[in-house]
Every structure is written in structure tokens, then in C-alpha cells.
């Protein structure tokens, strides 16, 4: 692994809990890793530790197999050959774009420095803007200048701390795709921190979900969504609810009884023996619930959120359970209206009833 973090702990004096608690993860050369989680989960502290801005309490960090942080060893940040892109860009207002981008390579001969500045500006799509000043650029352009400045010294690792948080929501996902293309073109290895799932999915090869200092899962976006490692990941990623269920055998087939009826013919499902009497909670994503006026099960719309091409409806069954569903926006139903719904679940993810954030799902059996 290019970046290897092993059993990392960071504790602050007087704090009841560790800010980073036993985190282990690896990042391959050329990959983009993303750390995501709620505020205060430890993702920025972990990023700062990799940068050399925080000392570790235990565990280790190695870059290209070279230990840079462990008890008794702390390689200073300036010696780690790491580039950083900050939340506020940190551009120098009195310097033009060439001056900003070339700031970290001032030791190079003038002609070589100018060539490198032109090279990275072309990489981020800002060629010819060397003589502009930061205040003359849009927020997205300023962000790309900050990225060019970080790339100019050819760092072996690039760290980005919520770089799009000051931008408009509509711009964030588009810029995330653009930055991913830029980093891939540069062959950069990067670790990115965000609280926005769309940004994480747009930019990351591998995504880590953190909660209360612990890394719950380090995986690709598909696995996080469809095969969450803990109840917290299942709840944090995407839209969905946990509904009471019972798994039972019907002949040679596993059947999951839910408030929406029985789930049958599913590709993956735990066996009834995974839980006492097969009683559990099943994860039902919004895309597992299909609006169907002909369905026998009806649910009342209690909340609706317009998402352009679709609505996200929050529904309540007559039995009291809450569900969520994505519905094409031309199906514009009113809050309070009852609609027909049915479940379409390819693989079943279940958890013990009343389990905590760290509880894992039951292992599934392939059909």
C-alpha cells in the first residue's frame, strides 16, 4: 500500500474518548480515498495526522513504506512531501495566479518554474490565467488554483480537507467530477475529507465511513450502499429505514416476512438461524420500495422532498412503520394521500433488533 495507517489512535489530554480510535486503512498508489462522516467523527483529525499536523498516541502511519508517524517518531509536515488543499483555498490575494501556483516551487530556476506553473494550470483548465488575481476568479476557479498550487511541487500524496464546502451545492458534485479527472490525469494519490455523500461518490475510488473516532468501513461506494459493514453505515449512507422482519424457511426457500409482505426469490439472504426465532430488522432502501397503484399494500405520504427528476417520499403504513421511496416527479402526490407500494429487494441486509451503531449485519447465503 502507498499509504498505510495501522491501529492509529489520537487522544487529546483531558478528553474522555479518543479523537481517532484504532483506525486501520490502506490507499494504493494512484487511488483517491475519501473519509466521510458526521461532524466530530475524527475524519479531519485523521487527515491532519497523515499530514504531520497531529502527533499520534499509538499506532503508525507509513507513506511508500516509510514510517512517518508512530510513538517516538514524528516526521515534520514539511518533510513528508505532501500537498494540501484547504477548505478556504488560502490563496494569497496580493499575488497573481502564477505567483500563487508557483509559491511552493520558488527554489526552481525561473524558466522551469514558469513552465511548471503553465503545466499545472493547463491540467486544471486555467491556462492563460497566470496574470489574473484571485478576486477576479469564481469560487470554482479559485478552488482549481488551490489544487494547481498543491500539485505544482509534485507531492507524493495530496490531502484535501472539505475543499468544496464554501461552494454552491449545485457546483460541488460537478467540481468533484472535474477534480477526480484532474487527479487521475496527474497520476496523483489523494485522501479527501467531506461530509457530502454525493461528493464522496463522485470523487472516491474507496470511501471510509467514520463515527465517533472509529472507521466502520473502508470500501467502494457500491459496497457501502448495498453491503454495509455496520448498522451505522447502513443508516448513514443513502436513504432507508429498518423495518421489523422475520426470516423463515418455506420448503427449500428462505422467505423474509416484512410489513410490506413476504420478500421471496432474493439473491442473497441470511438463514433463519442467524437470529432467535428468525426475528430481525431488515434494511429497506428508498429504491427498494416501488410505487405501484395496483399493489395491495397502501401507505400514506407524510413528507415529500422534490429532487428534480424525482420525489423522495416518506411514507407511513397503517401498521405504523415508516418507509421511504424514490418516485418519478411526474407522480406528484399530496402529503396525506395514500398510494400503493411494493418491495423489490435483490439482496436482504438484516440486523439484530435493537442493535447499536457498531452491530454488523448477519452473513448472507447466496441463492
N, C-alpha and C positions, 0 to 999 in steps of 0.2 A: 504494500500500500504506500502511496505517495505521502499521505497524511495519516498518522496512526495515533489515536487517542485511546489510552488504556486505563480503565478504572479511575478516571480522573475525579478528584474531589477538590472543591474550593470552599473553604469555610472562613467567614469573617468573624473577628473577635466579638463575643457577646451575642452572636446570632444563635437562635435556637436550632435552626436547621442549616444544612449545607446549601450554598447557592448553586453548586453543581455537585451532584451526588452519584459517584460511581459510574460515570459515563464512559462507554467504550464504543468507538466508531472508527471506520476507515474510509478514506477517499482515494480513489485511483487517479493516476496522472491523467489530466485532460477532462476529468469529470467535474460537474458542478453539483455541489452538495448544498442543501437548504435546511436550515433549522427553523422550525415553526412551533408556535405555542402561545398560550396566553401571556399577558404582561406579568413579569416577575417570575417566569418559569426557569430562567437561567440561561437562555439562549445567547443573549448578548455577553454575559459573563464568560461563557464558554468561548465565544468568538474572541473576546479580549485576551483570554488565556492563550489561545493559539497565536495571537499577535504578539504576545510577550508583555502585555499591559497589566496582567494579573499574575500573581505568583500562585502556584498550586500547593495544596495542602498534602495531597498524596496522589499516587498515580503518575502517569507520564504522557508527554506529547513528543512525537518524533516527526520530522519532516525529511523525506528522502532518506529514511533510516537513521537520521542524525538526531539524537536526543536533544531537545531544546528546552524542555521543562520537566522537572521531577524534583522531589525533595533533595536539596543540596546542589541543584543545578538550575540556573536560570540564564539562558542566553538572552541578552538585551534585545529589545524590539528592533533596534536599528541594525542588528547583525543577523537578522533572520531572513532578509531578502523577501519581505512580504509587502505587498501593496494593499492600501486600504482606501475604500470609498465610503464616505460618511453620509449620515442622514442629511446634514445641512450643506453638503458639497464642499464647504471650506475653501472656496475659490478666493484668490486674492483680488479684491476689487480694483487695486491700483495697477495691476499687471494685465497686459493684453492676453489673449488666449495662448499665443506662443509662449509667453512668459510663464503662464500658469502650468502649461503642459510640460515645459522644459525645466521646471523648478527642481525636480529631483535628479536631473542629469546635467547639472551645471558644470560638473567636472569634465565633461566631454569637450573636445575641440568644437569651436563654434559651428563649423560646417557640418560636422557629424551630428551635433545637437539639433541643428535646423532640419537635417534630413530625417532624424528620428521623430521630431515633432510633426513634420508633414506626414510621415508614415502612419503614426497612430491617429492623427486627425482624419486621414483618409479612411482608416479602419472603422472609425466611429461615425463616418458620414459627414464630417465637418471640414472637409478640405477647402482651403481658400479662406478660412476664417481666422487666420493667425493674428490679424491686426485688430479684430473686434475685441470689445471688453465684456466681462461677464454680464453687466447690466443691460447689454444690447441683445442678449440671447433669451430664449424662452426657458422655462424650467426644465423641459426635457433636453434641450441643447446644453444647458449648464451641467446636467447630470452626465451627459456624454463627454463633456470636457473633463469632469472629475474622473471618469473612467479612463479617458486617454492619459491623463496625468499619472494615474496609478499604474497603467500598463507601460508607460514610457521607459522606466528603468529595467524592464524585462524581469519582473519579480517571479520567483518560483511558485508563489502562492498568492492569490488575490482574495481579500476579505471584503465583504460588502455588508454594511450594517444598516438595514432598512432604508436603502437608497432612494426608494420611490415614495416614502411616506408623506413628503411635502407636495406631491403632485396630485392632480385631479384623478379621481377614481377611474374615469374612462381612459386616461393616459397610462395608468400603471401597468395593466396587463399587456398593452401594445408595446410599451417600452421594455417590459420584461422579455418579450419575444425578441425584440431587437438586441437587447444586451446579451441574451443567450447566443444569438447568431454572431455577435462581435467576439464574445469569449471563445466560441468554437473556432472562429476564423483565426484568432490569436493563439490557439492551442493552449489556452490558459487553464490552470486548475484553480477552482474558486470555491469558497464557502460563503454562503449568503444567509442573512438573517432577515426574517419577515414575520409579520403576524397575519398576512393576507394569503389565503389558500390559493386564490387564482394566480397570484404572483409565483407562489411556490410551484404549482403545477406547470406554469408556463416556462419556468427557467431551470428547474432542477432535474438532474439525472437520478438523484437519490435524495430523499427527504427524511428528516428526522423530526419526530414529534416529541416535544419536551413538556413536562408537567412537574412542578414542584422540585426542580433540580434534576429530575431523572429523565433519561432518554427512553421513551416507551417503545419506539420502533424506528428503525433506520432502513428504509426500503423505497421502492419506486412508488409513484402515485397510485397505480392500479392496485398494488398490494395493500396500501394503506386504506383504500376505499373499500375493497372487496374482501380483504383478509386482514382485518385489524388485529394487532397482537394483544391489545388490552381493551377493556371497556372504555377507557378514556379516549383512545384513538378512534374507536367506533363512534363515540359521541362528538368528538371534536371535528373530525373530517366529514364534510358533506352534510346533508340534511337527512335526518332519520329519527326513529323512535325505537324504544324497546317495548315490545308487547308480550304479555303473558302467553305461554305456549306449553304444549305437552307433546313430547315425541313418543310414538308408539309404533309397533310393528303391525302391519296389515298384510298377512301372508308373508311373502319374501320382501315386501316393500316397506321402506321407512316412511311414515306419514307424520307431519307436524300439524297438530291442531292449533289454530290461532283464532282470534276474534273475527277474522275475515273468512273463516272456513279452513279446510284442510289444505296444506301445501303438499302436493304429490309430484312424482316424476321430477324430482330435483336432482341435479348432477352431483352435488356434494351435501352431505348432511351428517350430523353426529348420530350415533346409535342411542336408543332409549337408555341404555345402561350408563350413559355419561352423567345422568342426573338421577337423584332419588325420585322414583316413580315417573321418570322422564320429564319432570316439571322444570321449566326453564324460562328464560326470556329470549325472544328472537329479535334480531335487528332487522327492521323494515325501513329501507331507504325510500326516499321520495320517488325514485324511479322504479321501485318495486311495486308501487301502487298505481293502477291504471284506472282512469276514469272511463266507466262503461255504463251508459244509461240502462242497459238491459240486465246488468248484474243484480242478483237478489239482495246483496248487501248494500245498504244505504248509509251515508254519512253526512253530517251537517257541516257546512263551511263555517268555521269560527274566525278565520283570519285569511286574508289574501294579500299577496305581495306581487306586484306587476314587475316582470323581468324582461319586458320587451317581447320576445318571441313566445314567452310562456308566463303562466302564473304559478307561484308556489302557494298552494292551498294548505292550510292547517285544518284538519277535519276532526270531528268527534263522532264516534259510533254511539248508537243508542245504549250500548252497554257501558259507555263512559270512557273507553280508551281513545287516546289521541293518535292520529296518523298524519302524515304529510304526503303530498303528491305534486308532481310537476304536470301541468295541463297546458296544452297549446293555447295561446292567448285569445284565439277566436272563440274559445269556450269561456265566455265571460259571465260567470255565475255570481250571484249576490251573496254577501255574508248572510248566514241564516238559512240559505237554500240547502235542500237535501239532494245529493247526487249519488248515482250508483258507482261502486268501485269494486275492483277485484285485485287479487295479488298475482303478480308474475315474478316469481323468485327462482333464479337459476341455481344458486347455491345458498345454503342456510348457514347463518352465523348466529350462534346462541351463546348465552352467558348464564351463569348461576343467578338465581333470583336474589336480589339484594346485594349482589357483589359490589366491591369497591372499584375505584378507578384502575387499580393495578390487576384486577382479576382477568385472566385470559379466557378466550372462548374455548369451547370443547373441541377436540380434534374431530375433523370430518372424515367420513368414509366416501370414497368415490363410488358413484353408481356403477 
